[in-house]
Amino acid sequence: MGKRICVLEDDDDIREVIEMLLNEEAYEVTGFASVSDFVKGGKGLMPDLFLLDVMLPDGNGIDVCEMLKSGEHTAYIPILMMSAHSTDELVKESCRADGFVAKPFDIDELIRKVSQAMSIN
């Protein structure tokens, strides 16, 4: 079984594309559309990577990133942040993410960044 990735992205189309791309790369992907769905459904998930959107309908990925990096069992798991409205520099100032993916993203760049982040773990 491949490495596991948890995706938090509110745009259904983007989330589905990400899931499809990562599944084709032999990753096992679990997706969530909101912070509340993530908190409810993500309990007990121990993925090898979190891929979090910054702007979400009921919160933001920055807060989720900090919650995960402060968690005893999730602090070591790499996190990539995604945003169409933020920058790498702003995200690095706001949370302890391990990387950043600008949207719209290049497919090859997304896969490369996911692979690099996985090597952190």
Disulfide bonds with the S-S distance in Angstrom:
none
